[in-house]
Amino acid sequence: MSETDLEIPDVNGFTALHVAGRHGKKIAECLIKKNPKLLTLPDQRGFLPIIGACASGDKDLTNITSFIPSSLAFLPYMIHDQRASVFLSNKYFFVEKADISLYLLRKYPSLAVTKDDRDVTPILKLANEPSAFFSGSGIGFWQRLIYHCIKINKHRFSNDVSSSNDVRIPLTHQDQNEEKNIKMQAFFGLRALDLRLLKLPGIKQIYDLKLIHTLSIEVLKCMCEHITTLNRKESEEGLLFRAFFQAIQNGMEEFVVALLKARPQIIKLVATNSRNTFMCALQYRQEKIFSFFCSIDGWKPRFYRTDCFGNNCLHIAGMLAPDFQLACISGAALQMQRELQWFKEVQNIVPEWCKKSRNRDGETPSDVFTKSHKELAKQGEKWMKATARSSSVVGSLIITIMFAAILTVPGSNNQETGVPIFLRKKSFMVFLISDAISLFTASISVLMFLGILTSRYAEEDFYKSLPQKLILGLSTLFISIATMMVTFSSALIIMVQGRRSVILPIILLAALPVTLFMWLQFPLLVEIFISTYRPGILVKTKKQWH
């Protein structure tokens, strides 16, 4: 077929590339190589083949139409037909190919608030993509350490579209003295080392994540530059206000701060139910955003307002958190504790009249909290009791074993004096001490779990009392299991008379149950400890914003 034959459309205005862009990677690649002009031919609705490739969700197909050298020819056509917002609203390009979106927004800033065929603007779409920013990435502790150590060269985004995935090193003048040359050689050596490290699978993944976040920040900056030029009507039509509330709901700190810098008056917005930005942050339990609002001068008058149902901020804090927020916390008891922490934090910053204020249903904030958390309190009670029962059974077994072990010491006793035969051996003293520690800690553990089982399970008990008992119970149970394994190992060492070929496998096997307990239960113990003893929700984050 000739190049012109490939341009013939069907009844819907689709060329062969429109169809191949949705279904066939190899065919699309051949068509583009044969006739690059196909990238610029729209269908009857004005959609280019690249839009079909985006809609298909096939990353490989989208890659073909995005990075063929002649592919940028489609951009002016998209801008001319005002269809680029469809392209920008595609999740894949927003999150993983943000450099194309950055190119479009720098060239045509108005696209940030241009609606697509589904009445969605790019800025609203970005507000629904928390993973595009660090605040929504949800990476672990060690990954965060690596993340903050990785450097992204922002100069690579100064061009319209970055053409390389490698880290670029800025060139220096050649007329430098010897000392500077040595420094630059060391610098280039370190950069080469960085590039080699980036090839490692785990680090490369974190690097790619940070690159996406950096690009998303640049995209957001471009949008905010255009937002400063809009009036209120244009902002409403561009769904800017919806995007702001959506960003609060998703906990996107970077998005909220950037919009507030561009439009400070946006803090005064209210939603359809007359809930202001403070109430929205409280409703969705976004602690960092809420504390950021509280760090802004003149926040108190807005904080004390009520919604259309007569609820003030303390009423909102007394309502049950959304399911997606509760799902991040292990166990109903810890969820209840978290809700109590939120309620008490807000209770400490509101005036006295807010605590006694009644909404349209005649309920005070305390009434709202009790009513909305009634079911969660029951689930927390069941979770606590189930954990205490299973753990107390283990503790009781350890007490029985350790008590019996101290009465039947290895090697038995001297028949005349009753003194243990191996009393002077160091391993025997280890046996006695570890047995005693295991017995006592197991006893403490069982007593703590009995205290949990006999608790009254009032709302206030979930705040400190029950979590503290659970921390002490699990901690002493862990110590008891560890010392029980030491007791068993020392007894066997005494019996085998120092044979290393037998002792080493025994010690390794004894360490297995301890390791297994740490793997299964230690994360829960750490989570309970942090949840109970960490600084206040608003104290910690408000200090960070200041």
Sequence and secondary structure as in RCSB ss.txt:
>XXXX:A:sequence
MSETDLEIPDVNGFTALHVAGRHGKKIAECLIKKNPKLLTLPDQRGFLPIIGACASGDKDLTNITSFIPSSLAFL
PYMIHDQRASVFLSNKYFFVEKADISLYLLRKYPSLAVTKDDRDVTPILKLANEPSAFFSGSGIGFWQRLIYHCI
KINKHRFSNDVSSSNDVRIPLTHQDQNEEKNIKMQAFFGLRALDLRLLKLPGIKQIYDLKLIHTLSIEVLKCMCE
HITTLNRKESEEGLLFRAFFQAIQNGMEEFVVALLKARPQIIKLVATNSRNTFMCALQYRQEKIFSFFCSIDGWK
PRFYRTDCFGNNCLHIAGMLAPDFQLACISGAALQMQRELQWFKEVQNIVPEWCKKSRNRDGETPSDVFTKSHKE
LAKQGEKWMKATARSSSVVGSLIITIMFAAILTVPGSNNQETGVPIFLRKKSFMVFLISDAISLFTASISVLMFL
GILTSRYAEEDFYKSLPQKLILGLSTLFISIATMMVTFSSALIIMVQGRRSVILPIILLAALPVTLFMWLQFPLL
VEIFISTYRPGILVKTKKQWH
>XXXX:A:secstr
  TTGGG   TTS  HHHHHHHH HHHHHHHHHH GGGGG   TTS  HHHHHHHHT HHHHHHHHHSGGGGGHH
HHHHHTT HHHHHT HHHHHT HHHHHHHHHH GGGGG   TTS  HHHHHHT GGGSGGGT   HHHHHHHHH 
   GGGGSSSS   SS       S   HHHHHHHHHHHHHHHHHHHHTTSHHHHHHHHHHHHHHHHHHHHHHHHH
HHTT  HHHHHHTTHHHHHHHHHHHT HHHHHHHHHH GGGGG B TTS BHHHHHHHTT HHHHHHHHTSTT H
HHHT   TTS  HHHHHHS   HHHHTTSSSHHHHHHHHHHHHHHHHHHS HHHHH   TTS  HHHHHHHHTHH
HHHHHHHHHHHHHHHHHHHHHHHHHHHHHHHHS TT B TTT  BTTTTSHHHHHHHHHHHHHHHHHHHHHHHHH
HHHT    GGGGTTHHHHHHHHHHHHHHHHHHHHHHHHHHHHHHHHTT HHHHHHHHHHHHHHHHHHHHHHHHHH
HHHHHHHHS  HHHHHHHHH 
